[in-house]
Amino acid sequence: MTKYHILVVDDDINRCKMLEYKLKKADYKVTYSTSPKNAVEIFNRENIDLVISDIRMQEMTGIELLKELKKIDPLVNVILITAYGKDAELILSALRNDAFDFLEKVEDIDLLTSIIERAMKSREEKIGFAYLKNTETVKNEVDFIGEDKKITDILKMVKSVSPTDSTALITGESGTGKEIIARMIHNLSKRRENNFISFNCAAINANLIESELFGYKKGAFTGAYTNKDGLFKVADKGTIFLDEIAEMDTNMQAKLLRVIQEREITPLGSTDSISVDVRIISATNKDIEQEVKNNKFRLDLFYRLNVIRIDIPPLKERKKDIPQIFNFYVDKFSCRYGRKIHKINADVYDKLQKYNWPGNVREMMNIIERIMVIKTDGIIRAEDLSMIDLVSREQVPSGMKVDTLENAEKEMIKMVLAKVSNDKKEAAKILGINLSTLYRKLNQYNLE
């Protein structure tokens, strides 16, 4: 059986054909392109397992291509090849942009295939870690900090609806704690002794979502060497949490609707359905009603998911809770890093409550964790919150376009990236969003 599907990209067609010939002899399926832009289209369209790219091309460099592919699938492994020797600057650039390996032009196909196999093993491990790490039974109730009336009303609703099996839709900005609420519902339900599975619909290529959720049979597609249970099967008798549900494409939405209606799944490559008993909780940071109006989200699926609706307010709308939340996470991270905090200056709380918190509680957690890593004297001062100044309202340029929410978000991302010298991991932490979400926003706003 043919092994993985490899995409080769090189603007020299002879090198493409040579590599295609050698890899096919090693039993790989190969597609090649002499145009990096066309390669991006192929990657979007087909189920590509690995990309091998020349680093110096006219239309787009290998590093630029790597960045584009990572926007589509953050877990893709890209091997960069150069004929110009191992230039230190090129190697550093490749590593910074998460290339899997960087090679000189190689004639040794055994060496290349060993790297390919290592890359595919690495990808499988990353997928397994990212999407199966929550398969353990969750027994302890998760704390949701806050005494604001909106929060207490939400907590009352959670206790009321948890014993039922109704689907629930949780909405709110990124970083507000949608997964925490989902876990609370699970932990207070009759399903709490079974698995809680968390899956981010925006984190991987849309082509892979069906196989992750429904599983597959051996030989269903290139690389399917064994049977694999989907996450719905793993979550049987438990709960599955579908985060960023509005990012799911309409074809997959139709298949999810069938799962809800029929209570069964069909693995890829199989004609036999499997019954599943799973409670579905979904979440989104988008205006999902507007997505329905724009024909980006199915109305019938929306009705099925929206049986119980929980809208979590952003942190800026419950500022009285900020000191309590801050103290809670200071205690948590001080224990984790072995720090003893014996004083928090009063001006710290003033600064916290004046800040607008675009990244919500997740942003606060990131800031506190950073403080705990470097703190040695046991006192938290206002100047320890220097990262807030990077994105505070006082620092927003006077010419910033804020006529729409999208423009405000776009300008904020641009400003933070400029402040951190385009370090995307650091920018994601400051903004309080996942790195995959930041890449999607960069693509959405054409900021690369």
C-alpha positions, 0 to 999 in steps of 0.5 A: 500500500502507498505510504504518505502523500508528499507535496514537492515544491521547486521552481526547477521542474527537473529537480521536481521530477527527480525527487518524484521518481525517487520518492515514488520508488520508495512507495510514497504518493507524490504531487509536485508543483513548480509554483509555490502559490499553486502549491498552497492551492494544492495543499488546501485542496488535497490531503497532504501529509508532508511538504518538501520545498526548495528554499530559494524560489522566484515566486515565493521563498521556502520560508514564505511558503512554510508560513502560508502552509502553517496558517492552513495547518499549524501541525504540518511538517515542512522539510526545506532543501537548499543547494546553497549550503547550510547558511547560518542565517537561513537555518535560523530563519527556518528554525524560527518558522518551525521547519521540521528539518533543513537540508542541503540538496541530497542524493541519499534517498535513504537519508531523506526517507528516514527524515520523512518517517521521523517527520510523520511520526512527529506529526502523529504525536503532535495530533495525538497530544493536541486532541487526545490529551483530554481523554482522561476522566475529569472528576473534580469540578472546575472553578469559575471565578466571579461574583458579578451577577452575570456570572452568578446567573451563568453558574445557576444555569450550569447547575440547572442544565448539567443533569440533562443531556441537551446540547449547549452552545457557549458564546463569548470572546476568546479567553473568557472561559468557554471550555471551563464552563463546558467542563463544569457542565460535564463534571456536574452531569451523570456523564462525569465518570466518562471522558470529556473530549475537547476538540478545536475545530479551527486548529487543523486542516478542514480535510482532517476534521472528519477523520479525527472526529469519526475515525477511519478504517485501515486503508481509507486514505494514504497513511491509514495503516491501522484502524483508528477510533474517532473522538466521538467514539472515545467520548462515548457515554461522555461529553465532546466539546467542539470549540470554535464550531463556527470555523467548521465548513458547511460540508462537515456541518451537515455530517455533524447534524446527522450525528446529532439526529441519528446518534451514530457515526460512520468512520472513513472507509467504512459502510457500517455505522457505529452508535454513539451516546455523546453529549455535544457542547459547542462554543464560538467567539463569533456572532453565530446568528450573523454567520447563519444570515451570511450562509456560513453556518447551517440554520438547522445545525444552529437550532440543534446546538442552541438548545441551551445558550450560555453567553459569557461576558468579557472581562471588561464588563465585570471589572469588580471580579478582576481583583478576585480573579487576579488573586486566584491565579497569583496563588495558582502560579505561585504554587506552580513556580514555587514563589512566595507572594506576600504583598500585592501593592494597591496600585496593581489593582487600580491598573488592572481595573483600568485596563480593557483586557482584550484577551480576557482571563486568558490574557491575565493568566499569561501575564501572571505566569510571566510575573511568577517566572521572573519574580524573586522578592515576593512583592507584585508592583504596578511596574510588573504589569508592563506588558499591559502598557503594550496594548492599553488604551493609552498606547493606542495610536490616535490614527487607529481605525476603530469604526468597526470591531474588525478594524479595531481587532486588526489594528490591535494585532498590528500594534502588538506584533510591531511592539514584539518585533513580529514574534507571533508566539509572544503576540498571541500571549499578549492578546490572550489567544491561541497561536493557531487563532492568531495565524487565522486572524493574520490570514483573515486580515492579510497581515502577513 
